[in-house]
């Protein structure tokens, strides 16, 4: 249960930076920079381009999947290194 609360907390903090609610183009420059390093931005962009007919994507779909794959690898490496310490 604590992990679920922690995940929702992170999603709530980074959710507004994804471009799902407000377009990234109208955000101030410093928020645009944060949105571009947020992997959730690329997930929302990929979903929008794949699921919404006539939807406009901010980034190319290849970039969306590339950033998501890179984020997955980075998080897997972090989890692999932390797991032995947390499992004991």
C-alpha positions as CSV (number, residue, x, y, z in Angstrom):
1,X,0.0,0.0,0.0
2,X,2.8,2.6,0.7
3,X,4.2,2.1,-2.8
4,X,0.8,2.9,-4.3
5,X,0.5,6.1,-2.3
6,X,4.1,7.0,-3.3
7,X,3.3,6.4,-7.0
8,X,0.2,8.5,-6.9
9,X,2.1,11.2,-5.2
10,X,4.7,11.3,-7.9
11,X,2.1,11.2,-10.7
12,X,0.3,14.1,-9.0
13,X,3.4,16.2,-8.9
14,X,4.6,15.5,-12.4
15,X,1.2,15.1,-14.1
16,X,0.7,18.8,-14.9
17,X,4.0,18.9,-16.6
18,X,3.0,16.3,-19.2
19,X,1.1,18.5,-21.5
20,X,-2.1,16.5,-20.9
21,X,-3.9,19.4,-19.3
22,X,-2.0,22.5,-20.6
23,X,-0.1,22.5,-23.9
24,X,3.6,22.7,-23.4
25,X,3.9,25.5,-25.8
26,X,2.0,27.9,-23.5
27,X,4.1,27.0,-20.4
28,X,6.8,29.4,-19.2
29,X,10.3,28.5,-20.4
30,X,11.4,26.9,-17.2
31,X,8.3,24.7,-17.1
32,X,8.9,23.7,-20.7
33,X,12.4,22.6,-19.8
34,X,11.0,20.4,-16.9
35,X,8.3,19.0,-19.2
36,X,10.9,17.9,-21.7
37,X,12.8,15.9,-19.2
38,X,9.7,14.3,-17.8
39,X,9.1,10.8,-19.3
40,X,5.4,11.1,-18.7
41,X,5.3,13.9,-21.2
42,X,6.4,11.5,-23.9
43,X,3.9,8.9,-22.8
44,X,1.0,11.3,-23.0
45,X,2.3,12.5,-26.4
46,X,2.5,9.0,-27.8
47,X,-0.9,8.1,-26.5
48,X,-2.4,11.3,-28.0
49,X,-0.9,10.6,-31.4
50,X,-1.9,7.0,-31.4
51,X,-5.4,7.2,-29.9
52,X,-6.8,10.5,-30.9
53,X,-7.8,10.6,-34.6
54,X,-6.4,13.8,-36.0
55,X,-4.6,14.5,-32.8
56,X,-1.4,16.5,-33.1
57,X,1.8,15.2,-31.5
58,X,4.4,17.5,-30.0
59,X,7.2,15.1,-30.7
60,X,7.8,12.4,-33.3
61,X,6.5,9.0,-32.2
62,X,10.0,7.5,-32.6
63,X,11.3,10.0,-30.0
64,X,8.4,9.3,-27.7
65,X,9.2,5.5,-27.7
66,X,12.9,6.2,-27.5
67,X,12.6,8.3,-24.4
68,X,10.3,5.8,-22.8
69,X,12.6,2.9,-23.6
70,X,15.6,4.9,-22.2
71,X,13.7,5.7,-19.1
72,X,12.7,2.1,-18.6
73,X,16.4,1.0,-18.9
74,X,17.6,3.6,-16.5
75,X,14.9,2.7,-13.9
76,X,15.6,-1.0,-14.3
77,X,19.3,-0.4,-13.6
78,X,18.4,1.7,-10.5
79,X,16.0,-1.0,-9.3
80,X,18.5,-3.7,-9.9
81,X,21.1,-1.9,-7.8
82,X,18.7,-1.0,-5.0
83,X,16.9,-4.4,-4.8
84,X,19.6,-6.3,-2.9
85,X,19.7,-3.6,-0.2
86,X,16.0,-3.3,0.1
87,X,15.3,-7.0,0.1
88,X,17.5,-7.7,3.1
